């Protein structure tokens, strides 16, 4: 099992959440498997140097997430829960990552055409203050919230994209309806932070839960910037499988490798970075 949370400072962060994080990691990383019994409340209380009520809160949180279930007279057992693998590469599509076993759906929460902030404009290759379409959307898998996304498009190129997204509930379908049949991922930056109160509510997460944040740029196949997006994934429900670009002299069949020194990353490259809470 992972290192005890009892040695961690709990100032500003409830002890039961730290315990839940430890147990969640044990489950999602395979140290506790489906069918395994969790330690008793007394054992958890002793391990983490807390009272039984705190240990009970942690177990209740995992039960709400569907990771464990209590069986009267037997204890609490791991049930698994849904942890989806999302593959990020040159052509990144959530529906492709999920395959036929799961059903993904999207819902536009808010949209507006507004002056592009300087950082967004630079990514889209337009002037700061030029009109851009901003779309806020919620993505669910099998009815469970998985991700919140903020997407920016050049309004001159795609003035009606928000309306088309509302109708199609799919970015790929909306772009195809707008005359764009293919697009590629140019770059992705991955970070992690605690969810804001609003994010936790929309993603149905406990306060203080972690979100994985990807900031990405997609482009047309000729390299023209298409959309800038920031996606906040519920970390407890997803794993990001990142495909890195390879140097030209090693592209021998589509194998995966980490970005190294000595060459410039190309389309599909992903890097990690720290991101402060917002």
TORDREN-723468 format. One record per residue: x, z, y of N, C-alpha, C in turn; residue in one letter; residue number from 1. Coordinates in pm, whole numbers, plus 50000, padded with zeros to 5 digits. Atoms other than C-alpha are relative to their C-alpha. Example, Ala and Ser with C-alpha at 12.3 -4.5 7.8 and 13.67 -1.06 7.14 Angstrom:
2
ATOM   npx   npz   npy  capx  capz  capy   cpx   cpz   cpy r   k
ATOM 50089 50000 49881 51230 50780 49550 50090 50000 50120 A   1
ATOM 49918 49994 49881 51367 50714 49894 49923 50073 50109 S   2
! end
This chain:
278
ATOM   npx   npz   npy  capx  capz  capy   cpx   cpz   cpy r   k
ATOM 50085 50000 49880 50000 50000 50000 50088 50000 50124 X   1
ATOM 49921 50012 49878 50108 49954 50359 50031 50136 50058 X   2
ATOM 49951 49876 49939 50276 50214 50573 49886 50082 50057 X   3
ATOM 50106 49913 49954 50060 50510 50662 49979 49990 50149 X   4
ATOM 50032 50001 49858 49876 50498 50991 50012 50139 50058 X   5
ATOM 49992 49864 49951 49916 50874 51010 50116 50022 50094 X   6
ATOM 49883 49985 49914 50252 50824 51180 49986 49926 50131 X   7
ATOM 50017 50078 49878 50109 50598 51450 49930 50081 50108 X   8
ATOM 50073 49934 49893 50001 50726 51791 49861 49943 50010 X   9
ATOM 50137 50045 49992 49625 50709 51834 49945 50008 50141 X  10
ATOM 50046 49989 49862 49609 50757 52210 49933 49871 50044 X  11
ATOM 50071 50117 49950 49345 50520 52348 49946 49911 49889 X  12
ATOM 50046 50083 50110 49260 50388 52002 49959 50091 49886 X  13
ATOM 50055 49905 50096 49038 50566 51750 50075 49997 49868 X  14
ATOM 49926 49989 50126 49206 50692 51434 49930 49923 49888 X  15
ATOM 50070 50069 50108 48932 50547 51212 50026 49850 50004 X  16
ATOM 49972 50143 49990 49007 50198 51347 50138 49968 49943 X  17
ATOM 49866 50020 50058 49374 50234 51257 49995 50003 49848 X  18
ATOM 50013 49991 50145 49277 50341 50907 49933 49875 49945 X  19
ATOM 50070 50121 50043 49034 50049 50876 50094 49880 50002 X  20
ATOM 49904 50110 49992 49310 49809 50987 50096 50002 49880 X  21
ATOM 49909 49988 50114 49546 49943 50719 49933 49954 49871 X  22
ATOM 50070 50034 50124 49287 49912 50443 49960 49852 49999 X  23
ATOM 50037 50143 49991 49169 49570 50567 50120 49913 49965 X  24
ATOM 49880 50077 50030 49526 49442 50553 50032 50007 49851 X  25
ATOM 49977 49986 50143 49564 49580 50199 49909 49907 49921 X  26
ATOM 50097 50085 50070 49252 49384 50098 50031 49853 50022 X  27
ATOM 49983 50143 49970 49315 49054 50277 50135 49947 49954 X  28
ATOM 49868 50044 50043 49683 49046 50176 50024 50022 49850 X  29
ATOM 49994 49996 50146 49607 49115 49810 50054 50126 49937 X  30
ATOM 49952 49876 50060 49743 49467 49766 49885 50078 49934 X  31
ATOM 50122 49951 50064 49387 49578 49693 49917 49877 49963 X  32
ATOM 50071 50120 50048 49196 49323 49483 49852 50030 49976 X  33
ATOM 50143 49985 50028 48828 49259 49422 49982 50080 49872 X  34
ATOM 50025 49913 50114 48702 49530 49189 50080 50129 50003 X  35
ATOM 49922 49878 49989 48967 49785 49284 49920 50108 50072 X  36
ATOM 50068 49889 49932 48842 50128 49385 50087 50054 50112 X  37
ATOM 49928 49940 49888 48940 50265 49724 50027 50148 49970 X  38
ATOM 49980 49856 50011 49091 50613 49744 49876 50074 50053 X  39
ATOM 50114 49921 49954 48832 50886 49797 50017 50038 50147 X  40
ATOM 49993 49955 49861 48748 51015 50144 50103 50112 50014 X  41
ATOM 49903 49890 49994 48949 51329 50068 50143 49948 49994 X  42
ATOM 49865 50055 50014 49250 51123 49960 50042 49926 50127 X  43
ATOM 49969 50071 49876 49230 50902 50270 50025 50097 50114 X  44
ATOM 49982 49900 49894 49192 51206 50494 50137 50065 49991 X  45
ATOM 49868 49939 50019 49505 51360 50343 50111 49899 50033 X  46
ATOM 49897 50102 49977 49702 51034 50354 50023 49972 50148 X  47
ATOM 49989 50037 49858 49626 50963 50720 49994 50121 50093 X  48
ATOM 50000 49876 49920 49616 51328 50835 49882 50004 50096 X  49
ATOM 50123 49995 49919 49255 51309 50959 49897 50079 49921 X  50
ATOM 50106 49933 50074 48927 51476 50866 49918 49899 49920 X  51
ATOM 50078 50088 50087 48680 51336 50612 49908 49910 50079 X  52
ATOM 50093 50081 49919 48440 51216 50881 50070 49876 50054 X  53
ATOM 49924 50115 49949 48711 50991 51028 50024 49898 49890 X  54
ATOM 49980 50090 50114 48792 50848 50685 49870 49929 49964 X  55
ATOM 50131 50059 50032 48419 50791 50627 49965 49889 50100 X  56
ATOM 50025 50104 49900 48393 50595 50955 50078 49872 49968 X  57
ATOM 49918 50117 50035 48676 50365 50844 49938 49923 49884 X  58
ATOM 50061 50065 50116 48509 50294 50511 49870 49931 50040 X  59
ATOM 50127 50059 49954 48174 50232 50682 50024 49870 50075 X  60
ATOM 49967 50121 49927 48340 49976 50909 50031 49885 49904 X  61
ATOM 49966 50103 50098 48482 49786 50610 49876 49957 49922 X  62
ATOM 50124 50032 50069 48143 49804 50439 49914 49905 50084 X  63
ATOM 50075 50087 49909 47978 49647 50745 50055 49857 49999 X  64
ATOM 49935 50132 50005 48229 49360 50722 49983 49932 49865 X  65
ATOM 50018 50058 50132 48140 49306 50357 50124 50004 49913 X  66
ATOM 49876 49993 50078 48488 49396 50232 49993 50101 49886 X  67
ATOM 50014 49898 50105 48383 49702 50030 49853 50037 49985 X  68
ATOM 50136 49947 50020 48070 49857 49883 50009 50133 49928 X  69
ATOM 50004 49869 50064 47985 50212 49783 49901 49997 49885 X  70
ATOM 50085 49994 50118 47843 50268 49436 49976 50146 49967 X  71
ATOM 50037 49860 50017 47656 50593 49388 50059 50056 49871 X  72
ATOM 49942 49933 50115 47847 50825 49159 50128 49939 49949 X  73
ATOM 49880 50068 50050 48137 50581 49115 50111 49989 50103 X  74
ATOM 49900 50014 49895 48311 50546 49452 49978 49873 50082 X  75
ATOM 50005 50119 49913 48385 50261 49693 50095 49895 49945 X  76
ATOM 49924 50106 50065 48505 49927 49558 50016 49878 50091 X  77
ATOM 49973 50122 49923 48657 49611 49707 49910 49888 49950 X  78
ATOM 50085 50114 50035 48411 49321 49715 50059 49870 50050 X  79
ATOM 49928 50120 49957 48637 49077 49900 49967 49956 50141 X  80
ATOM 50031 50058 49869 48447 48935 50197 50054 49858 50008 X  81
ATOM 49959 50139 49985 48509 48584 50327 50118 49988 50095 X  82
ATOM 49885 50029 49917 48857 48497 50453 50028 49851 49984 X  83
ATOM 49989 50145 50006 48875 48126 50536 50139 49954 50042 X  84
ATOM 49872 50058 49964 49191 47917 50553 49973 49877 50087 X  85
ATOM 50015 50113 49907 49204 47683 50854 50135 49933 50016 X  86
ATOM 49873 50073 49994 49475 47417 50838 50016 49930 50134 X  87
ATOM 49970 50058 49870 49632 47318 51168 50114 49901 49985 X  88
ATOM 49899 50104 50011 49819 46989 51168 49972 49890 50100 X  89
ATOM 50017 50109 49906 49819 46648 51332 49852 49968 50021 X  90
ATOM 50144 50018 49988 49448 46606 51258 49934 50129 49954 X  91
ATOM 50052 49866 50027 49289 46949 51282 49849 49998 50010 X  92
ATOM 50146 49998 50004 48925 46967 51174 49958 50119 49913 X  93
ATOM 50043 49882 50075 48760 47293 51067 49919 49960 49877 X  94
ATOM 50083 50040 50113 48510 47114 50844 50086 49949 49884 X  95
ATOM 49909 50046 50106 48798 46951 50654 50066 50118 49931 X  96
ATOM 49938 49881 50058 48965 47290 50606 49905 50072 49906 X  97
ATOM 50097 49925 50080 48645 47441 50468 49958 49926 49874 X  98
ATOM 50044 50077 50115 48562 47156 50230 49849 50008 49982 X  99
ATOM 50145 50002 50029 48222 47140 50060 49944 50136 49963 X 100
ATOM 50047 49870 50048 48206 47506 49964 49933 50083 50109 X 101
ATOM 50052 49921 49890 48110 47633 50309 49933 49910 50103 X 102
ATOM 50073 50075 49898 47880 47527 50589 50038 50051 50139 X 103
ATOM 49960 49964 49864 48015 47524 50945 49896 49948 50100 X 104
ATOM 50093 50040 49895 47796 47507 51255 50056 50041 50135 X 105
ATOM 49955 49969 49865 47861 47504 51628 49883 50011 50095 X 106
ATOM 50106 49983 49900 47655 47617 51924 50063 50013 50137 X 107
ATOM 49950 49992 49863 47725 47553 52291 49933 50119 50069 X 108
ATOM 50051 49883 49929 47688 47878 52483 49984 49975 50149 X 109
ATOM 49998 50023 49855 47764 47749 52831 50083 49876 50028 X 110
ATOM 49919 50114 49959 47892 47438 53004 49986 49978 50150 X 111
ATOM 50002 50027 49856 47979 47329 53357 50103 49893 50032 X 112
ATOM 49901 50091 49944 48155 47057 53551 50053 50065 50125 X 113
ATOM 49941 49923 49891 48398 47224 53789 50142 49953 50026 X 114
ATOM 49861 50040 49970 48736 47176 53960 50095 50054 49894 X 115
ATOM 49906 49960 50104 49013 47186 53702 50105 50095 50057 X 116
ATOM 49888 49913 49960 49250 47485 53736 50132 49925 49981 X 117
ATOM 49873 50072 50001 49612 47381 53786 50058 49987 49859 X 118
ATOM 49940 50007 50134 49724 47470 53430 49922 49905 49910 X 119
ATOM 50082 50090 50080 49431 47285 53272 50022 49856 50044 X 120
ATOM 49978 50135 49947 49480 46984 53499 50132 49942 49950 X 121
ATOM 49870 50048 50048 49846 46962 53399 49993 49957 49855 X 122
ATOM 50014 50034 50142 49750 46959 53032 49920 49871 49981 X 123
ATOM 50086 50117 50014 49483 46693 53083 50056 49877 50072 X 124
ATOM 49941 50112 49929 49706 46476 53302 49920 49954 50120 X 125
ATOM 50076 50030 49879 49478 46495 53605 50049 50090 50113 X 126
ATOM 49958 49919 49886 49520 46643 53952 49924 50132 50003 X 127
ATOM 50067 49871 49984 49443 47009 54014 49881 49983 50094 X 128
ATOM 50121 50012 49920 49088 47032 54148 49914 49881 49964 X 129
ATOM 50083 50112 50046 48973 46708 53986 49888 50055 49911 X 130
ATOM 50110 49950 50084 48637 46743 53806 50037 50004 49852 X 131
ATOM 49978 49984 50144 48664 46874 53451 49876 50065 49939 X 132
ATOM 50114 49942 50071 48397 46961 53196 50051 50115 49915 X 133
ATOM 49965 49881 50080 48427 47313 53056 49883 50032 49907 X 134
ATOM 50102 49970 50100 48238 47395 52735 50040 50126 49925 X 135
ATOM 49981 49878 50078 48209 47742 52581 49910 49991 49876 X 136
ATOM 50078 50017 50123 48098 47735 52216 50035 50106 49897 X 137
ATOM 49983 49906 50111 48054 47963 51915 49997 49921 49870 X 138
ATOM 49991 50067 50129 48156 47844 51568 49969 50101 49891 X 139
ATOM 50034 49912 50111 48001 47998 51257 50029 49929 49868 X 140
ATOM 49982 50051 50136 48073 47956 50885 49908 50079 49909 X 141
ATOM 50100 49935 50086 47792 48029 50641 49922 50106 50078 X 142
ATOM 50079 49911 49915 47611 48194 50931 50076 50114 50062 X 143
ATOM 49919 49889 49948 47896 48435 51011 50089 49949 50113 X 144
ATOM 49915 50046 49888 48073 48406 51351 50147 49996 49961 X 145
ATOM 49859 50015 50034 48427 48275 51307 50087 49986 50124 X 146
ATOM 49914 50029 49886 48551 48157 51646 49919 49971 50125 X 147
ATOM 50051 50037 49868 48481 48125 52016 50098 49900 50061 X 148
ATOM 49912 50101 49945 48615 47818 52190 49968 49965 50144 X 149
ATOM 50014 50052 49864 48674 47711 52549 50070 49864 50002 X 150
ATOM 49945 50135 50000 48725 47335 52579 49988 49939 50138 X 151
ATOM 49997 50070 49873 48819 47131 52883 50019 49851 49976 X 152
ATOM 49990 50145 50009 48768 46755 52918 50007 49941 50141 X 153
ATOM 49997 50074 49874 48844 46508 53199 49860 49945 50024 X 154
ATOM 50137 50042 49972 48502 46454 53360 49991 49850 50028 X 155
ATOM 50002 50144 49975 48599 46101 53463 49993 49921 49870 X 156
ATOM 50000 50069 50129 48651 46006 53099 49876 50033 49918 X 157
ATOM 50110 49954 50085 48377 46212 52933 49900 50083 50081 X 158
ATOM 50090 49924 49912 48115 46309 53193 49883 50066 49927 X 159
ATOM 50118 49949 50070 47838 46370 52936 50035 50075 49872 X 160
ATOM 49958 49941 50126 48041 46541 52664 49926 50130 49967 X 161
ATOM 50069 49873 50027 47865 46878 52703 49862 49975 49940 X 162
ATOM 50133 50033 50052 47521 46725 52649 50009 49945 49858 X 163
ATOM 49984 50058 50134 47646 46528 52347 50038 50109 49900 X 164
ATOM 49963 49888 50088 47803 46844 52202 49879 50085 49965 X 165
ATOM 50121 49922 50028 47475 47028 52235 49914 49929 49896 X 166
ATOM 50085 50077 50092 47302 46748 52046 50061 49990 49861 X 167
ATOM 49936 50025 50130 47559 46694 51770 50053 50127 49934 X 168
ATOM 49943 49873 50051 47699 47051 51733 50133 49978 49929 X 169
ATOM 49871 50031 50063 48031 46889 51633 50086 49926 50101 X 170
ATOM 49910 50067 49906 48331 46795 51846 50032 49859 49953 X 171
ATOM 49966 50132 50053 48430 46508 51618 49883 49903 50015 X 172
ATOM 50118 50085 49987 48075 46372 51613 49971 49967 50146 X 173
ATOM 50025 50024 49858 48040 46412 51990 50098 49898 50056 X 174
ATOM 49901 50095 49952 48364 46226 52054 49972 49861 49943 X 175
ATOM 50032 50129 50060 48264 45951 51811 49881 49936 50073 X 176
ATOM 50115 50052 49926 47930 45916 51993 50038 49954 50140 X 177
ATOM 49950 50038 49867 48132 45884 52313 50101 49886 49993 X 178
ATOM 49912 50115 50014 48337 45597 52172 50142 50032 49956 X 179
ATOM 49866 49960 50043 48639 45795 52046 49995 50030 49851 X 180
ATOM 50008 49989 50145 48685 45748 51671 50109 50088 49939 X 181
ATOM 49890 49923 50057 49015 45931 51626 50077 50070 50111 X 182
ATOM 49915 49926 49906 49231 46190 51799 50094 50087 49919 X 183
ATOM 49897 49924 50070 49536 46396 51710 50037 50126 50077 X 184
ATOM 49951 49877 49939 49676 46742 51776 50143 49977 50049 X 185
ATOM 49868 50015 49941 49975 46734 52009 50079 50130 49994 X 186
ATOM 49929 49871 50003 50059 47104 52031 49901 50113 49981 X 187
ATOM 50080 49879 50017 49930 47447 51938 50090 50121 50020 X 188
ATOM 49932 49872 49983 50043 47790 52055 49909 50108 49942 X 189
ATOM 50078 49897 50067 49929 48087 51846 50043 50138 50049 X 190
ATOM 49973 49862 49958 49902 48447 51967 49895 50091 49941 X 191
ATOM 50098 49903 50048 49714 48765 51881 49984 50109 50104 X 192
ATOM 50030 49891 49907 49548 49034 52089 49871 50067 49957 X 193
ATOM 50127 49935 50025 49256 49275 52088 49888 49920 50065 X 194
ATOM 50116 50070 49944 48914 49118 52142 49947 50074 50122 X 195
ATOM 50069 49938 49887 48746 49177 52475 49863 50049 49952 X 196
ATOM 50133 49949 50036 48409 49354 52475 49903 49886 49975 X 197
ATOM 50091 50114 50015 48226 49024 52521 50031 49921 49872 X 198
ATOM 49962 50073 50121 48424 48852 52244 49957 50076 49875 X 199
ATOM 50038 49919 50115 48364 49140 52003 49850 49991 49973 X 200
ATOM 50146 50008 50016 47990 49122 52067 49959 49865 49941 X 201
ATOM 50037 50133 50048 47968 48745 52011 50050 49973 49859 X 202
ATOM 49943 50021 50132 48193 48750 51705 49957 50107 49900 X 203
ATOM 50049 49890 50084 48023 49063 51567 50117 50077 49938 X 204
ATOM 49883 49922 50040 48347 49260 51553 49988 50142 50054 X 205
ATOM 49992 49864 49948 48412 49629 51593 50086 50000 50126 X 206
ATOM 49914 49989 49881 48557 49732 51931 50145 50019 49959 X 207
ATOM 49859 49989 50030 48933 49690 51927 50049 49909 49890 X 208
ATOM 49958 50092 50106 48935 49426 51653 50095 49894 50057 X 209
ATOM 49900 50099 49961 49205 49159 51659 49942 49859 49995 X 210
ATOM 50031 50143 50003 49152 48794 51750 50131 49922 50001 X 211
ATOM 49890 50096 49994 49396 48511 51679 49962 49896 50104 X 212
ATOM 50028 50091 49890 49419 48292 51988 50088 49877 49989 X 213
ATOM 49924 50125 50001 49519 47927 51967 49972 49925 50130 X 214
ATOM 50012 50083 49881 49586 47725 52281 50056 49863 49962 X 215
ATOM 49963 50129 50058 49595 47357 52191 49968 49883 50092 X 216
ATOM 50026 50126 49930 49609 47005 52329 49979 49890 49897 X 217
ATOM 50028 50118 50082 49447 46709 52155 50012 49876 50087 X 218
ATOM 49981 50124 49925 49515 46350 52255 49946 49882 49920 X 219
ATOM 50030 50125 50067 49409 45996 52178 50123 49957 49921 X 220
ATOM 49887 50041 50084 49628 45818 51924 50111 49934 50082 X 221
ATOM 49895 50058 49916 49812 45648 52213 50070 50105 50086 X 222
ATOM 49936 49891 49928 49908 45990 52353 49928 50045 50125 X 223
ATOM 50075 49960 49880 49653 46008 52636 49932 50135 49975 X 224
ATOM 50063 49869 50020 49544 46375 52678 49848 49988 49992 X 225
ATOM 50144 50009 50021 49189 46426 52553 49929 50131 50029 X 226
ATOM 50065 49871 49975 49101 46796 52547 50101 50113 49990 X 227
ATOM 49922 49877 50003 49260 47129 52622 49906 50109 49952 X 228
ATOM 50091 49901 50056 49117 47415 52420 50070 50132 49972 X 229
ATOM 49956 49865 50035 49156 47789 52376 49896 50057 49905 X 230
ATOM 50091 49951 50102 49005 47928 52057 50038 50141 49960 X 231
ATOM 49979 49861 50043 48963 48294 51965 49935 50017 49864 X 232
ATOM 50048 49983 50137 48933 48344 51588 49990 50148 49965 X 233
ATOM 50007 49865 50056 48813 48665 51424 50108 50012 49893 X 234
ATOM 49883 49996 50088 49143 48758 51257 49967 50047 49860 X 235
ATOM 50033 49947 50132 48979 48945 50972 49927 49899 49912 X 236
ATOM 50076 50099 50077 48793 48629 50866 50074 49868 49981 X 237
ATOM 49933 50129 50005 49056 48356 50892 50150 50017 49981 X 238
ATOM 49855 50015 50007 49411 48261 50800 50033 49860 50048 X 239
ATOM 49961 50129 49945 49584 47981 50987 50116 49944 49919 X 240
ATOM 49897 50068 50079 49782 47742 50764 50057 49890 50088 X 241
ATOM 49943 50084 49894 50020 47568 51003 50095 49897 49942 X 242
ATOM 49916 50110 50044 50170 47229 50928 50091 49958 50116 X 243
ATOM 49904 50031 49895 50486 47162 51128 50046 49855 49990 X 244
ATOM 49943 50135 49998 50624 46826 51236 50139 50003 49939 X 245
ATOM 49868 50012 50060 50938 46706 51060 50085 49902 50080 X 246
ATOM 49913 50099 49938 51242 46526 51200 49987 49869 49925 X 247
ATOM 50024 50132 50055 51227 46151 51141 50076 49975 49871 X 248
ATOM 49919 50029 50118 51508 46149 50883 49962 50086 49880 X 249
ATOM 50040 49917 50115 51325 46404 50663 49855 49977 49962 X 250
ATOM 50139 50027 50034 50975 46256 50655 49994 49915 49874 X 251
ATOM 49986 50072 50126 50982 46167 50289 49880 50019 49909 X 252
ATOM 50116 49985 50087 50634 46232 50167 49903 50106 50045 X 253
ATOM 50099 49910 49945 50449 46470 50391 50020 50146 49966 X 254
ATOM 49977 49859 50028 50613 46796 50287 50000 50079 50128 X 255
ATOM 50008 49915 49883 50594 47094 50519 50132 50070 50024 X 256
ATOM 49878 49928 49966 50881 47256 50702 49979 50072 50132 X 257
ATOM 50008 49930 49872 50929 47498 50986 50077 49923 50106 X 258
ATOM 49927 50065 49891 51031 47367 51325 50135 50067 50014 X 259
ATOM 49866 49944 49986 51407 47410 51351 50065 49950 50126 X 260
ATOM 49929 50048 49884 51669 47344 51611 50058 49864 49971 X 261
ATOM 49932 50126 50019 51829 47008 51665 49910 49879 50010 X 262
ATOM 50087 50114 49976 51519 46796 51717 49880 50047 50079 X 263
ATOM 50117 49967 49919 51217 46781 51943 49876 49993 49912 X 264
ATOM 50122 50003 50078 50887 46876 51780 49909 49887 50050 X 265
ATOM 50091 50107 49964 50635 46592 51775 49856 50044 49985 X 266
ATOM 50141 49966 50016 50255 46573 51735 49978 50089 49879 X 267
ATOM 50030 49909 50109 50113 46847 51519 50086 50125 50000 X 268
ATOM 49911 49885 49995 50385 47095 51614 49924 50124 50044 X 269
ATOM 50061 49873 49964 50278 47458 51632 50110 50101 50025 X 270
ATOM 49905 49894 49975 50468 47744 51787 49922 50127 50032 X 271
ATOM 50065 49874 49973 50392 48110 51840 50047 50056 50133 X 272
ATOM 49964 49939 49873 50389 48306 52161 49918 50125 50019 X 273
ATOM 50074 49879 49968 50285 48643 52293 49895 49967 50104 X 274
ATOM 50106 50021 49904 49958 48653 52483 49945 50135 50043 X 275
ATOM 50050 49871 49957 49856 48952 52696 49849 50007 49993 X 276
ATOM 50146 49985 49999 49502 49092 52678 49943 49948 50132 X 277
ATOM 50067 50049 49880 49254 48941 52922 49887 50092 50037 X 278
! end
